[in-house]
Amino acid sequence: MLKISDLAFSYSNDDCKVFNDFSLSIEKGAVYGLLGLNGTGKSTLLYLLTGLLRPQQGSVLYKGEDVKLRLPSTLSDMFIVPEEFELPKMSIKKYASLHSGFYPNFSYEQLTRNLAMFGLDDSVVFNSLSMGQQKKAFMCYALATNTSLLVMDEPTNGLDIPSKSEFRRLIASNMTEEKTIIISTHQVRDIDSLLDHIVIIDGSQVLLNASSDEICRRLLFAEQPISEPTDGALFVQPSVSGNSVILPNAYDEESRLNLELLFNGVLAERERFAQVFNRSNAVL
């Protein structure tokens, strides 16, 4: 669906490149989590994927078409919700009537249903809402466009705890096998239950690119008392009850993906995790 090849990008002509020789493939029908520390290029990558920035080298192909050409057939099938945005002084209904025609699969019924999940309706004027409420309304509109690709940059920033739960429910209720949703965030606890696939980047390095199912097949997430040895662990993080550990899943045991622990582990022990997944991919 989306193929990034040999990408190079910098914001100026200096030698400090955000990406250099960066490659990644994204498949349809999954919710992707794009994770990385602040300043590692997550937002820049989203803008490159959606044609808002142009790479100096390499290509981003969406369904076989180069995104930098900004063809109407490409742009009408993708939508981005940036971290920060400014909405016009008009009602949601008016906004939808002006802009929805660009998106051939837009559903007004879906927009109404999405808004109701947040206790909103289409008569509300954007600038009468708080920033958190505006973000909710805009995400409801974005999902109602029914584009094959939806990209969200830090969507849970500014949302309170109940709203974060509603956000997860909103995404799950709008997901189909034909859609791909990419969520970029550093607040991993907010989205861990949503994700089908995890991508962790650090600039041009892809530190991890694996489905949630594969991660749980290869790794075992566990809590251990402080007295229990951790010699075989790939990563150990102190917790209230002792230690949170990630172990090789040698006996195909079931465990729940701990996304925050995984994120910290991959950043801290890059070579160890690379060996686990490179070896696993060779077997597959």
Backbone bond lengths (Angstrom), bond angles and torsions (degrees), N, CA, C in turn:
res aa  C-N    CA-C-N  psi(-1)  N-CA   C-N-CA  omega(-1)  CA-C   N-CA-C  phi
1 M - - - 1.463 - - 1.532 111.69 -
2 L 1.343 115.38 -50.37 1.459 121.48 -177.69 1.522 107.57 -132.05
3 K 1.326 115.64 121.85 1.463 119.75 -176.59 1.520 109.78 -128.66
4 I 1.308 115.97 118.83 1.458 123.22 178.87 1.526 107.51 -105.56
5 S 1.330 116.49 125.35 1.463 120.12 -174.83 1.528 110.66 -130.71
6 D 1.338 115.80 124.46 1.468 123.45 170.02 1.528 112.26 51.50
7 L 1.321 116.05 42.90 1.455 121.68 -173.09 1.531 111.09 -74.68
8 A 1.339 115.41 135.52 1.466 121.65 172.41 1.517 107.98 -132.31
9 F 1.340 115.18 134.11 1.468 119.12 -179.26 1.519 109.80 -154.43
10 S 1.342 114.51 139.15 1.457 121.68 170.06 1.521 107.75 -143.39
11 Y 1.335 116.28 156.77 1.459 120.92 -177.88 1.526 113.00 -84.38
12 S 1.317 116.96 -6.07 1.466 121.13 177.05 1.517 107.81 -150.35
13 N 1.305 116.58 -174.21 1.453 120.41 -178.32 1.518 113.34 -88.05
14 D 1.333 116.67 9.03 1.460 118.18 179.39 1.524 110.67 -78.12
15 D 1.310 115.52 -178.71 1.467 120.81 -175.15 1.518 113.50 -85.35
16 C 1.320 117.82 -2.43 1.465 121.24 -177.48 1.525 109.77 -85.79
17 K 1.324 116.11 92.16 1.459 120.87 -177.86 1.527 110.44 -90.16
18 V 1.316 114.99 135.65 1.462 119.75 174.03 1.524 109.04 -70.28
19 F 1.338 116.17 -42.81 1.466 121.97 176.95 1.519 109.38 -130.61
20 N 1.312 114.88 143.75 1.457 120.98 175.29 1.525 108.53 -147.25
21 D 1.322 116.24 117.38 1.466 121.76 179.99 1.527 110.84 58.74
22 F 1.323 115.91 46.31 1.470 122.63 -177.29 1.526 109.60 -96.32
23 S 1.323 116.85 131.03 1.467 121.65 179.43 1.527 110.14 -134.90
24 L 1.339 115.59 144.77 1.463 121.11 -179.05 1.526 108.63 -166.07
25 S 1.326 116.66 144.46 1.467 121.15 175.12 1.518 109.68 -119.50
26 I 1.325 115.91 140.36 1.466 123.36 179.24 1.522 107.87 -122.45
27 E 1.325 117.08 129.30 1.459 121.53 -178.99 1.527 110.80 -101.34
28 K 1.322 116.53 160.38 1.459 120.13 -179.15 1.529 111.33 -80.61
29 G 1.331 114.39 160.87 1.453 120.49 173.07 1.510 115.22 81.11
30 A 1.340 117.86 25.36 1.462 120.39 -178.14 1.522 110.19 -143.97
31 V 1.337 114.85 154.46 1.460 121.62 171.44 1.529 107.05 -98.98
32 Y 1.321 115.83 115.46 1.458 122.45 -178.69 1.521 110.28 -97.25
33 G 1.303 115.86 137.88 1.450 121.21 169.66 1.513 108.78 -103.51
34 L 1.329 116.97 118.74 1.464 122.27 176.90 1.518 107.09 -100.51
35 L 1.326 115.61 108.82 1.453 121.26 -172.01 1.520 110.87 -115.54
36 G 1.313 114.81 149.87 1.458 121.12 177.30 1.512 108.70 174.36
37 L 1.327 115.97 160.13 1.448 120.00 176.65 1.521 110.19 -66.14
38 N 1.321 116.95 159.87 1.453 120.69 175.38 1.531 109.52 -58.09
39 G 1.337 115.69 136.67 1.457 120.26 177.25 1.512 115.10 85.39
40 T 1.341 117.45 9.64 1.466 119.98 -178.65 1.523 113.11 -98.02
41 G 1.329 118.22 6.17 1.461 120.19 172.22 1.507 116.23 103.59
42 K 1.333 118.74 10.26 1.464 120.10 -176.94 1.531 111.35 -62.64
43 S 1.329 116.71 -51.20 1.471 119.88 -178.17 1.528 110.74 -64.13
44 T 1.317 116.09 -41.66 1.464 120.02 178.45 1.520 110.65 -58.70
45 L 1.318 117.10 -42.06 1.455 120.66 179.70 1.525 110.93 -62.64
46 L 1.318 117.54 -41.32 1.470 120.45 179.06 1.524 111.31 -62.23
47 Y 1.334 116.75 -39.81 1.470 120.05 178.92 1.526 111.13 -68.05
48 L 1.322 117.08 -33.91 1.464 120.74 176.22 1.530 110.78 -69.08
49 L 1.327 116.69 -38.62 1.465 120.89 -179.61 1.525 111.68 -63.84
50 T 1.329 116.39 -32.89 1.463 120.45 -173.98 1.530 112.98 -103.92
51 G 1.329 117.06 10.64 1.453 120.18 173.71 1.508 115.53 80.10
52 L 1.322 118.70 7.79 1.456 121.32 178.06 1.520 111.87 -78.62
53 L 1.324 116.70 -21.53 1.458 123.40 171.11 1.526 108.22 -126.41
54 R 1.321 116.08 152.54 1.462 121.69 -179.86 1.529 109.46 -113.27
55 P 1.322 117.95 129.58 1.465 119.62 178.69 1.531 111.49 -70.89
56 Q 1.337 115.86 150.02 1.463 119.20 174.11 1.533 111.19 -75.18
57 Q 1.326 115.17 -29.81 1.468 121.00 177.88 1.525 108.53 -143.52
58 G 1.330 115.00 161.28 1.452 120.11 177.62 1.517 111.99 81.69
59 S 1.325 114.99 -172.50 1.466 119.36 -175.18 1.521 111.52 -146.26
60 V 1.337 113.96 154.75 1.461 122.81 170.01 1.520 106.12 -122.93
61 L 1.324 116.76 111.53 1.453 121.47 -179.42 1.520 109.90 -105.29
62 Y 1.331 115.60 127.76 1.463 121.67 177.06 1.526 107.80 -116.71
63 K 1.323 115.84 113.16 1.468 121.56 -175.17 1.528 110.94 52.42
64 G 1.343 114.90 38.01 1.460 121.14 176.10 1.508 115.45 88.21
65 E 1.337 119.00 -10.02 1.462 122.65 -178.98 1.528 110.47 -101.73
66 D 1.335 116.16 140.52 1.455 121.30 178.96 1.527 109.42 -72.34
67 V 1.317 116.32 121.37 1.466 121.17 -175.29 1.523 111.85 -62.88
68 K 1.322 117.80 -32.99 1.466 119.27 -176.15 1.528 112.79 -65.64
69 L 1.345 117.98 -15.52 1.463 120.91 175.38 1.521 111.81 -73.17
70 R 1.328 116.85 -18.68 1.466 124.05 177.78 1.540 111.50 51.83
71 L 1.315 114.84 48.78 1.457 120.14 177.25 1.528 110.26 -67.91
72 P 1.337 118.15 141.94 1.478 120.06 178.44 1.527 112.54 -55.55
73 S 1.321 117.22 -36.91 1.466 120.31 180.00 1.525 111.85 -65.24
74 T 1.331 116.81 -28.02 1.461 121.59 176.94 1.521 111.14 -81.41
75 L 1.326 116.44 -49.91 1.466 120.68 -175.44 1.525 112.57 -65.96
76 S 1.333 117.14 -29.76 1.469 120.06 179.95 1.522 112.24 -78.26
77 D 1.333 116.82 -4.16 1.459 120.91 -179.37 1.524 111.88 -115.16
78 M 1.346 116.62 14.45 1.467 120.61 175.71 1.517 109.18 -143.24
79 F 1.320 115.45 153.03 1.467 120.55 -178.54 1.525 107.98 -145.83
80 I 1.320 115.74 139.79 1.467 120.22 177.70 1.518 109.88 -122.22
81 V 1.327 115.65 134.28 1.466 122.85 170.89 1.527 106.18 -107.44
82 P 1.349 117.78 100.56 1.461 119.63 -178.26 1.520 111.66 -71.28
83 E 1.318 115.81 167.23 1.466 119.07 179.51 1.526 111.01 -64.60
84 E 1.321 116.54 -40.23 1.460 121.22 179.41 1.520 109.41 -123.93
85 F 1.305 116.73 138.03 1.464 120.93 179.99 1.520 108.92 -156.14
86 E 1.327 115.72 162.38 1.455 121.84 177.17 1.518 108.43 -124.64
87 L 1.307 116.96 123.49 1.454 122.28 -177.82 1.524 110.61 -100.22
88 P 1.322 117.59 150.66 1.465 120.71 -177.24 1.527 112.20 -71.44
89 K 1.329 115.42 163.67 1.459 121.53 179.79 1.528 109.10 -83.98
90 M 1.301 115.08 76.99 1.464 121.22 178.72 1.507 109.35 -153.54
91 S 1.306 116.05 166.59 1.465 120.37 179.42 1.528 110.09 -73.52
92 I 1.309 115.05 160.31 1.463 120.43 176.88 1.530 109.76 -61.15
93 K 1.322 116.15 -38.21 1.462 120.79 179.58 1.519 111.32 -62.58
94 K 1.318 117.22 -44.59 1.461 121.58 179.15 1.520 110.57 -64.91
95 Y 1.326 116.87 -43.19 1.463 121.58 179.00 1.527 110.67 -59.13
96 A 1.323 115.80 -44.30 1.466 120.21 -179.90 1.525 111.26 -65.10
97 S 1.326 117.13 -39.46 1.463 119.83 -178.84 1.525 111.60 -66.48
98 L 1.345 117.30 -30.20 1.455 121.49 -178.90 1.534 112.79 -81.41
99 H 1.331 116.73 -33.57 1.462 119.79 -169.08 1.531 114.98 -111.98
100 S 1.298 118.05 -19.93 1.473 119.41 -172.60 1.524 112.76 -67.77
101 G 1.343 117.75 -22.20 1.459 119.97 -179.03 1.509 114.17 -62.76
102 F 1.335 117.16 -21.24 1.468 120.51 178.77 1.523 111.50 -73.26
103 Y 1.337 116.66 -19.18 1.462 121.56 -175.52 1.527 108.92 -110.47
104 P 1.328 117.45 104.71 1.478 120.48 -171.33 1.515 114.57 -62.76
105 N 1.341 117.86 -21.65 1.466 120.01 -178.10 1.525 113.03 -103.27
106 F 1.340 116.22 14.87 1.463 119.15 -179.10 1.526 110.76 -60.94
107 S 1.346 115.86 139.01 1.460 121.73 179.75 1.528 109.49 -124.57
108 Y 1.347 115.46 114.60 1.468 118.87 178.21 1.533 110.64 -69.44
109 E 1.314 115.63 -34.06 1.469 119.66 177.15 1.527 110.19 -61.30
110 Q 1.322 115.78 -40.70 1.461 120.29 179.20 1.531 110.91 -67.15
111 L 1.327 117.08 -40.12 1.460 120.83 176.92 1.523 110.34 -58.51
112 T 1.329 117.10 -47.54 1.467 121.57 -179.71 1.523 110.87 -60.39
113 R 1.324 115.57 -43.43 1.465 120.30 179.65 1.532 111.19 -64.93
114 N 1.329 116.49 -41.84 1.463 120.38 179.27 1.527 111.17 -63.40
115 L 1.322 116.36 -45.26 1.467 120.25 -179.98 1.526 111.31 -60.52
116 A 1.325 116.20 -39.34 1.468 120.73 -179.24 1.526 111.67 -61.79
117 M 1.328 117.13 -29.32 1.464 120.30 179.09 1.520 111.15 -64.66
118 F 1.335 116.74 -26.49 1.468 121.66 177.84 1.527 112.31 -102.41
119 G 1.335 116.93 8.10 1.447 120.12 -179.43 1.515 113.85 72.66
120 L 1.339 117.02 28.03 1.460 122.42 -179.43 1.526 110.28 -114.27
121 D 1.333 116.16 163.88 1.464 120.03 171.69 1.523 108.99 -138.12
122 D 1.332 116.69 168.57 1.461 120.29 -170.54 1.522 114.50 -74.52
123 S 1.320 118.13 -5.18 1.469 120.33 179.18 1.527 112.13 -83.05
124 V 1.316 116.83 -12.86 1.460 121.16 -176.84 1.527 110.28 -68.66
125 V 1.324 116.57 136.14 1.465 122.66 176.71 1.530 108.51 -87.07
126 F 1.336 115.85 133.06 1.466 120.33 -173.90 1.528 112.88 -52.74
127 N 1.347 116.77 -50.40 1.465 118.75 -172.32 1.530 113.12 -74.20
128 S 1.330 117.54 -2.12 1.464 120.15 173.11 1.527 111.28 -86.62
129 L 1.320 116.33 -7.56 1.459 121.96 -177.74 1.527 111.01 -96.62
130 S 1.323 116.16 155.48 1.458 120.74 170.62 1.524 108.91 -67.61
131 M 1.336 117.07 166.67 1.468 119.78 -179.92 1.531 111.16 -61.46
132 G 1.335 116.10 -37.78 1.457 119.20 178.08 1.518 111.87 -64.13
133 Q 1.327 117.02 -41.30 1.461 121.84 178.48 1.533 111.24 -68.52
134 Q 1.335 116.31 -38.06 1.463 119.51 176.32 1.531 110.69 -61.18
135 K 1.322 115.63 -40.81 1.468 119.64 179.21 1.524 110.09 -62.98
136 K 1.320 117.38 -42.20 1.461 120.77 177.47 1.526 111.12 -59.77
137 A 1.337 116.08 -47.56 1.465 120.68 -178.06 1.524 111.33 -62.58
138 F 1.330 116.39 -41.39 1.464 120.14 -178.38 1.526 110.81 -68.75
139 M 1.324 117.06 -36.84 1.463 119.84 176.92 1.524 110.69 -66.45
140 C 1.323 116.59 -36.31 1.475 120.17 176.37 1.522 110.70 -61.55
141 Y 1.337 116.34 -43.06 1.467 120.77 177.43 1.534 110.35 -64.61
142 A 1.332 116.50 -44.92 1.463 121.01 -178.45 1.530 111.35 -56.97
143 L 1.314 116.81 -44.80 1.463 120.66 -179.54 1.529 111.40 -68.20
144 A 1.321 116.79 -30.96 1.463 120.65 -179.53 1.530 112.36 -73.77
145 T 1.338 118.16 -15.92 1.470 119.60 175.68 1.524 111.56 -67.80
146 N 1.332 116.08 -23.33 1.471 121.52 178.91 1.518 112.91 55.33
147 T 1.321 116.19 37.54 1.460 119.82 172.32 1.526 109.19 -70.85
148 S 1.320 115.83 154.46 1.467 119.55 179.38 1.513 111.63 -67.80
149 L 1.340 116.24 -28.75 1.465 120.93 179.25 1.522 109.50 -121.99
150 L 1.321 115.99 124.67 1.459 122.38 174.20 1.517 108.13 -124.16
151 V 1.324 115.75 127.13 1.464 122.30 -177.41 1.519 108.48 -118.05
152 M 1.330 116.57 131.60 1.464 121.20 -178.94 1.522 109.36 -129.46
153 D 1.322 115.53 127.99 1.463 121.48 -178.96 1.528 109.12 -105.68
154 E 1.324 116.37 112.81 1.463 123.71 -179.75 1.537 111.64 49.36
155 P 1.328 118.16 55.35 1.472 120.27 -174.06 1.516 114.77 -67.37
156 T 1.325 118.44 -21.78 1.467 119.32 -177.47 1.522 113.06 -93.34
157 N 1.330 118.13 -3.34 1.463 119.89 174.40 1.527 109.75 -61.08
158 G 1.306 116.84 131.10 1.455 120.82 178.21 1.513 114.46 86.60
159 L 1.341 117.86 -1.42 1.463 120.88 178.48 1.522 109.62 -97.28
160 D 1.340 116.03 140.82 1.452 119.20 175.33 1.526 109.92 -78.79
161 I 1.315 117.31 174.93 1.464 121.37 -173.81 1.533 112.52 -59.90
162 P 1.353 119.71 -47.38 1.471 118.66 177.34 1.526 112.25 -60.76
163 S 1.332 117.68 -36.82 1.460 121.03 -179.24 1.519 111.56 -68.66
164 K 1.320 117.26 -32.70 1.464 120.26 177.11 1.523 110.36 -65.73
165 S 1.316 116.52 -37.65 1.459 120.62 175.76 1.526 110.73 -65.50
166 E 1.334 116.75 -41.33 1.465 121.49 177.54 1.529 110.72 -65.08
167 F 1.328 116.29 -36.52 1.467 120.78 177.72 1.529 110.63 -60.46
168 R 1.315 117.04 -46.06 1.464 120.49 179.35 1.528 110.96 -61.19
169 R 1.323 116.01 -40.62 1.465 120.81 178.80 1.534 110.31 -66.60
170 L 1.325 116.90 -38.43 1.459 122.05 178.98 1.520 111.20 -62.13
171 I 1.319 116.97 -46.75 1.466 120.76 179.99 1.524 110.35 -63.20
172 A 1.322 116.44 -46.96 1.465 120.37 -177.63 1.530 111.42 -61.51
173 S 1.333 117.46 -38.56 1.464 120.46 -176.84 1.528 112.75 -74.75
174 N 1.332 117.82 -18.51 1.462 121.33 -178.55 1.526 113.09 -102.96
175 M 1.312 117.37 -2.07 1.458 120.61 -175.95 1.522 110.96 -80.25
176 T 1.354 115.92 139.95 1.462 122.10 174.48 1.525 108.79 -136.65
177 E 1.326 115.72 171.38 1.468 120.30 179.62 1.520 112.54 -68.66
178 E 1.326 117.45 -16.48 1.464 121.13 -178.97 1.523 112.66 -92.53
179 K 1.321 117.42 -8.55 1.462 121.12 -176.66 1.526 111.46 -101.29
180 T 1.317 114.27 150.76 1.456 121.53 168.38 1.521 107.22 -126.46
181 I 1.315 116.40 128.83 1.462 121.82 178.05 1.520 107.82 -118.90
182 I 1.319 115.83 127.95 1.463 121.92 176.58 1.519 107.86 -112.77
183 I 1.316 116.05 120.54 1.465 122.02 -179.35 1.527 108.21 -114.36
184 S 1.317 115.62 115.86 1.459 121.09 176.67 1.518 109.03 -96.47
185 T 1.308 116.32 129.26 1.467 119.22 -178.00 1.515 110.69 -160.97
186 H 1.330 115.11 157.35 1.466 120.06 166.93 1.530 109.52 -111.46
187 Q 1.338 116.57 -2.48 1.469 121.42 177.12 1.535 108.33 -95.70
188 V 1.310 115.27 75.80 1.459 120.23 -168.73 1.527 113.34 -66.68
189 R 1.322 117.99 -26.86 1.464 119.26 -179.05 1.526 112.38 -66.34
190 D 1.331 116.53 -22.37 1.463 120.18 -175.87 1.523 112.96 -73.67
191 I 1.330 117.74 -22.31 1.470 119.68 -170.08 1.518 114.05 -129.05
192 D 1.326 118.74 4.80 1.465 119.81 -170.93 1.521 113.45 -58.68
193 S 1.333 117.51 -35.35 1.467 120.04 -177.56 1.528 112.51 -76.98
194 L 1.328 117.68 -12.26 1.464 121.79 -176.74 1.525 113.56 -86.71
195 L 1.315 117.08 -26.31 1.459 120.98 -160.85 1.525 113.56 -84.08
196 D 1.327 114.44 134.89 1.460 122.06 172.77 1.522 111.15 -94.03
197 H 1.329 116.07 -24.06 1.465 120.48 -172.71 1.523 108.72 -146.74
198 I 1.336 116.38 140.85 1.459 122.09 -177.15 1.525 109.38 -118.42
199 V 1.342 115.65 128.28 1.462 121.67 171.95 1.523 107.21 -123.70
200 I 1.324 116.64 122.03 1.465 121.95 176.64 1.519 107.76 -113.78
201 I 1.336 116.17 123.79 1.460 120.02 -178.46 1.523 110.38 -121.36
202 D 1.318 114.04 157.98 1.461 122.21 169.83 1.513 106.22 -140.97
203 G 1.326 116.13 88.99 1.453 119.77 -173.09 1.518 109.89 63.31
204 S 1.316 116.93 -126.63 1.466 121.41 -176.61 1.521 113.30 -78.17
205 Q 1.312 117.17 -7.51 1.462 120.71 -179.52 1.528 111.51 -90.30
206 V 1.327 115.90 128.77 1.455 121.41 169.20 1.524 106.36 -95.46
207 L 1.315 116.33 104.14 1.463 120.90 -174.95 1.520 111.60 -78.69
208 L 1.326 117.16 -30.47 1.464 121.68 178.33 1.517 108.74 -152.78
209 N 1.319 115.65 137.40 1.463 122.03 176.13 1.520 106.72 -147.29
210 A 1.337 116.18 93.48 1.465 120.16 -173.40 1.521 110.22 -154.82
211 S 1.326 115.47 152.74 1.457 119.96 175.93 1.528 109.82 -72.05
212 S 1.321 115.82 156.40 1.462 120.26 177.54 1.526 110.96 -60.27
213 D 1.341 116.51 -37.19 1.467 120.34 178.86 1.522 110.96 -63.85
214 E 1.334 116.25 -43.73 1.461 118.94 -179.68 1.519 111.17 -65.05
215 I 1.331 116.33 -40.56 1.458 120.01 179.44 1.523 110.35 -58.69
216 C 1.328 116.58 -44.06 1.470 119.98 -179.15 1.522 112.15 -72.93
217 R 1.323 117.92 -22.49 1.465 119.78 172.90 1.525 111.20 -73.52
218 R 1.317 116.31 -35.19 1.465 120.61 -174.57 1.522 113.24 -89.89
219 L 1.333 116.40 -26.31 1.457 120.41 -173.24 1.521 111.15 -125.00
220 L 1.310 115.76 150.18 1.456 122.95 176.48 1.525 108.05 -117.89
221 F 1.337 116.14 123.19 1.462 121.84 179.08 1.529 108.03 -101.77
222 A 1.328 115.98 128.39 1.470 118.53 -174.17 1.524 110.87 -148.75
223 E 1.340 114.18 158.96 1.464 122.72 171.05 1.520 107.84 -108.59
224 Q 1.316 116.73 131.63 1.460 121.04 -178.37 1.525 110.17 -127.33
225 P 1.350 116.70 145.72 1.470 118.88 172.88 1.524 110.14 -64.39
226 I 1.292 116.38 154.66 1.458 121.51 -175.91 1.523 111.95 -60.43
227 S 1.342 116.42 -25.40 1.463 120.88 -177.97 1.525 113.28 -78.34
228 E 1.326 117.55 -16.05 1.464 120.62 -176.54 1.524 110.42 -80.55
229 P 1.331 118.52 133.90 1.467 120.70 -178.82 1.534 111.74 -65.48
230 T 1.320 115.81 149.63 1.467 121.58 -178.38 1.531 111.20 -122.76
231 D 1.324 116.07 27.30 1.465 120.46 -174.06 1.525 113.12 -58.47
232 G 1.325 118.24 -37.01 1.457 120.43 -175.93 1.509 114.99 -90.19
233 A 1.328 116.86 3.53 1.463 120.32 -175.01 1.520 111.75 -75.85
234 L 1.320 115.31 143.66 1.462 121.04 172.96 1.528 110.80 -77.08
235 F 1.337 115.32 -31.35 1.466 120.14 -179.35 1.519 108.65 -155.10
236 V 1.332 115.70 141.22 1.462 122.35 -179.97 1.521 108.18 -130.08
237 Q 1.341 115.13 132.32 1.470 120.46 178.11 1.519 108.27 -133.77
238 P 1.327 117.70 124.65 1.475 119.49 179.52 1.525 111.34 -58.94
239 S 1.334 115.75 141.14 1.461 121.46 178.21 1.523 108.54 -133.24
240 V 1.329 115.76 176.18 1.465 120.84 -178.66 1.527 110.89 -61.32
241 S 1.335 116.41 -37.63 1.467 120.56 -175.50 1.518 113.61 -92.58
242 G 1.327 117.57 -3.36 1.464 120.71 -178.02 1.514 111.35 149.60
243 N 1.341 115.93 -102.08 1.460 121.08 178.08 1.519 110.97 -134.71
244 S 1.328 116.19 136.19 1.459 121.28 167.07 1.521 106.56 -91.94
245 V 1.332 117.05 127.83 1.460 119.91 -173.76 1.526 111.03 -129.84
246 I 1.323 114.78 152.06 1.459 122.29 169.71 1.519 106.81 -117.38
247 L 1.326 115.37 124.53 1.463 122.30 -177.99 1.523 110.05 -120.62
248 P 1.324 118.16 154.68 1.465 118.86 168.24 1.528 109.25 -61.94
249 N 1.319 117.43 135.76 1.467 121.10 -176.90 1.529 109.32 -88.29
250 A 1.312 114.78 73.63 1.464 120.86 -172.74 1.523 113.18 -70.01
251 Y 1.331 118.45 -24.10 1.466 121.30 -174.26 1.533 112.56 -116.90
252 D 1.323 116.83 23.16 1.476 122.09 176.73 1.521 112.74 53.22
253 E 1.325 116.08 43.52 1.462 120.45 177.39 1.532 109.79 -81.35
254 E 1.325 115.09 154.65 1.458 120.13 177.93 1.524 109.96 -92.47
255 S 1.330 115.13 139.02 1.460 120.85 173.94 1.516 108.45 -152.45
256 R 1.309 116.21 158.94 1.465 121.63 -179.82 1.526 109.25 -87.45
257 L 1.315 115.73 132.01 1.456 120.80 178.49 1.524 110.60 -60.02
258 N 1.310 115.90 122.87 1.459 122.72 174.06 1.525 106.51 -102.38
259 L 1.327 116.62 96.14 1.458 121.01 -170.63 1.528 112.09 -67.40
260 E 1.311 116.57 -39.04 1.469 119.07 179.18 1.523 110.78 -64.36
261 L 1.321 116.89 -42.14 1.460 121.19 178.44 1.533 110.42 -65.43
262 L 1.329 116.50 -42.45 1.461 120.54 177.91 1.524 110.83 -60.56
263 F 1.325 116.66 -47.01 1.459 121.68 -179.37 1.526 110.62 -58.39
264 N 1.322 116.79 -48.39 1.464 120.58 179.52 1.521 111.23 -64.03
265 G 1.335 116.02 -38.82 1.457 120.08 -178.95 1.517 112.89 -67.01
266 V 1.327 116.56 -44.96 1.465 120.25 -179.25 1.523 111.00 -63.27
267 L 1.331 117.20 -38.71 1.468 120.11 178.81 1.526 111.68 -68.74
268 A 1.332 116.18 -37.18 1.464 120.17 -175.62 1.526 113.14 -82.43
269 E 1.332 117.04 -32.52 1.470 121.61 -174.23 1.532 109.74 -127.31
270 R 1.298 116.29 62.37 1.466 121.37 -172.11 1.522 112.36 -60.19
271 E 1.304 116.29 -46.34 1.465 119.57 -176.63 1.519 111.65 -66.15
272 R 1.306 117.21 -40.28 1.465 120.63 -179.80 1.525 111.43 -60.76
273 F 1.319 116.29 -47.55 1.468 119.50 -178.36 1.526 111.31 -71.68
274 A 1.324 117.17 -34.25 1.465 119.92 176.73 1.522 110.21 -62.09
275 Q 1.325 117.28 -40.03 1.465 120.70 179.05 1.517 111.24 -64.69
276 V 1.331 117.52 -41.10 1.466 120.69 179.81 1.520 110.77 -61.13
277 F 1.325 117.48 -47.49 1.461 120.06 -174.55 1.524 112.56 -81.03
278 N 1.316 117.94 -31.53 1.468 119.35 174.88 1.511 111.11 -66.71
279 R 1.331 116.22 -40.57 1.457 120.36 177.50 1.519 110.43 -66.41
280 S 1.335 116.20 -39.87 1.462 120.99 179.81 1.516 111.03 -64.66
281 N 1.342 116.81 -42.16 1.459 120.64 -179.48 1.518 111.34 -65.78
282 A 1.336 116.18 -33.77 1.459 119.23 177.80 1.522 111.15 -65.20
283 V 1.351 115.40 -36.10 1.462 119.51 178.27 1.513 110.91 -69.79
284 L 1.361 116.25 -41.13 1.460 120.59 -178.84 1.511 111.73 -68.14
